[in-house]
């Protein structure tokens, strides 16, 4: 069997590249731990400083009374309240079908549900009795959407605002990923400004 010169060159190059990779792996595995000592010490100093800063934060505590962040629930009624199913009436079925084809889910019924609807509590019963630290940092919530229905985006914002304790919610950022639906542009901006300000 005779190898062509081009093929021989390619095989030799592939062999040399493999040899180089093996050499690099061996050198990396033989590197002394002292090489990492300075970086490790800096990391440990940073972590211990961070622990000191947060040492006032106690772990969650299970008590017999309701937890310190348990919401006061009001009984509400209406479509979708408490996570109950909602349905379109018989005379609304054509519009429901049209919107189902347009949005890929039952947007017609979704629009009947309150923007501030309550949801079913699916947690274990024990969860209601945990008490959490109160000195916690606040957080920003980023909601990214693309051509979502107006009501879905707004209901998501309302859910965040209604369920996160106010002192921990720095902001809600809506990030429109190039939507083309007109209702998601100025009308959405106006609605949010009217409810929550700039």
C-alpha positions in Angstrom: 0.0 0.0 0.0 1.5 3.3 -1.1 0.4 6.6 0.6 0.0 9.7 -1.4 2.2 12.6 -0.3 -0.7 14.9 0.6 -2.3 12.2 2.7 1.0 11.5 4.4 1.5 15.2 5.3 -2.0 15.3 6.8 -1.4 12.2 8.9 1.9 13.6 10.1 0.3 16.9 11.1 -2.6 15.2 12.9 0.0 13.1 14.8 2.0 16.2 15.8 -1.2 18.0 17.0 -2.2 15.0 19.1 1.3 14.9 20.5 1.2 18.6 21.4 -2.2 18.1 23.1 -0.9 15.2 25.2 2.1 17.2 26.1 0.0 20.1 27.3 -2.3 17.8 29.3 0.7 16.2 31.0 2.3 19.6 31.9 -1.0 20.8 33.3 -1.4 17.8 35.5 2.1 18.1 36.8 1.7 21.7 37.8 2.6 22.2 41.5 -0.2 23.2 43.9 1.9 26.2 44.9 1.1 27.8 41.6 -2.5 28.1 42.8 -1.7 29.1 46.4 -2.0 32.9 45.9 -5.3 32.7 44.1 -6.7 30.2 46.6 -5.7 32.5 49.5 -7.4 35.4 47.8 -10.5 33.4 47.3 -10.6 32.2 50.9 -10.1 35.8 52.1 -12.9 37.0 49.9 -15.3 34.2 51.0 -14.6 34.8 54.7 -15.1 38.6 54.3 -18.4 37.8 52.6 -19.4 35.5 55.5 -18.6 38.2 58.0 -20.8 40.7 56.1 -23.7 38.3 56.1 -23.2 36.8 59.5 -26.2 38.8 60.8 -28.5 36.7 58.6 -29.8 33.7 60.5 -31.0 30.5 58.8 -34.7 30.0 58.4 -36.5 28.8 61.5 -39.5 26.5 61.7 -42.0 27.7 64.3 -45.6 26.9 65.3 -47.1 30.2 64.1 -47.4 31.2 60.5 -44.2 32.3 58.9 -43.2 36.0 58.8 -43.7 36.2 55.1 -47.0 34.4 54.8 -49.4 36.6 52.9 -52.8 37.5 54.3 -55.2 35.7 51.9 -58.5 37.2 50.9 -61.2 35.1 49.5 -61.9 36.0 45.9 -64.1 34.7 43.2 -64.0 34.9 39.5 -62.6 33.0 36.5 -59.3 31.3 37.3 -59.2 32.3 41.0 -57.4 30.0 43.3 -56.0 28.1 40.3 -59.5 26.8 39.3 -60.2 26.1 35.6 -61.9 28.7 33.5 -63.9 28.1 30.4 -65.4 30.0 27.5 -69.2 30.1 27.1 -70.7 28.2 24.2 -71.4 31.4 22.2 -67.7 32.4 22.6 -66.2 29.2 21.1 -65.5 30.6 17.7 -63.4 33.5 19.1 -61.7 31.1 21.5 -60.7 28.9 18.6 -59.4 31.8 16.5 -57.3 33.1 19.4 -56.0 29.5 20.2 -54.7 29.3 16.6 -53.1 32.7 16.8 -51.4 32.4 20.2 -50.9 28.7 20.7 -52.9 28.6 23.9 -56.3 29.6 25.1 -55.8 33.4 25.2 -59.5 34.1 25.1 -60.1 32.5 28.5 -56.8 33.8 29.8 -58.0 37.4 29.1 -61.1 36.6 31.3 -58.8 35.9 34.3 -58.0 38.9 36.6 -54.5 40.4 36.2 -54.3 40.1 40.0 -55.7 36.6 40.2 -54.9 34.4 43.2 -53.2 31.0 42.6 -53.4 27.7 44.4 -50.8 27.2 47.2 -49.1 23.9 46.1 -46.4 23.9 48.9 -46.1 21.4 51.6 -48.1 22.5 54.7 -44.9 22.9 56.7 -43.7 25.6 54.4 -46.2 28.1 55.8 -44.5 28.0 59.2 -40.9 28.8 58.2 -39.6 32.2 59.4 -37.0 33.7 57.2 -34.3 36.4 57.8 -35.5 39.9 57.2 -32.2 41.6 56.5 -31.9 40.3 52.9 -30.7 42.1 49.8 -33.2 43.2 47.2 -33.5 41.8 43.7 -34.4 42.8 40.2 -36.7 40.6 38.2 -36.1 40.5 34.5 -39.0 39.3 32.3 -38.0 38.6 28.6 -40.8 38.3 26.1 -41.3 38.1 22.4 -44.8 38.6 20.8 -46.5 37.4 24.0 -50.1 38.4 24.4 -50.5 41.7 26.3 -52.5 40.2 29.2 -49.9 37.4 29.8 -47.1 39.9 30.1 -49.1 42.2 32.4 -50.3 39.3 34.6 -46.7 38.1 35.0 -45.7 41.6 36.2 -48.7 41.7 38.6 -47.8 38.3 40.0 -44.3 39.4 40.7 -45.4 42.7 42.3 -48.2 41.0 44.3 -46.1 38.1 45.7 -42.6 39.5 46.3 -42.3 41.5 49.6 -42.0 45.1 48.6 -38.7 45.7 50.5 -37.0 43.0 48.5 -38.1 44.0 45.0 -35.8 46.6 43.5 -37.3 46.7 40.1 -39.1 44.7 37.4 -37.4 45.0 34.0 -39.4 44.1 30.9 -37.2 43.1 28.0 -39.0 43.0 24.7 -37.1 40.7 22.4 -38.1 42.3 19.1 -41.8 41.9 19.3 -43.8 43.0 16.3 -47.3 43.2 18.0 -48.3 46.8 18.3 -50.0 46.2 21.7 -46.7 45.2 23.2 -45.1 48.6 22.4 -46.5 51.9 23.5 -49.7 50.5 25.1 -47.7 48.2 27.3 -45.3 51.0 28.3 -48.3 53.3 29.0 -50.0 50.6 31.1 -46.9 50.0 33.2 -46.2 53.7 33.7 -49.8 54.3 34.8 -49.7 51.5 37.4 -46.1 51.7 38.6 -44.6 55.0 37.4 -41.3 55.2 35.6 
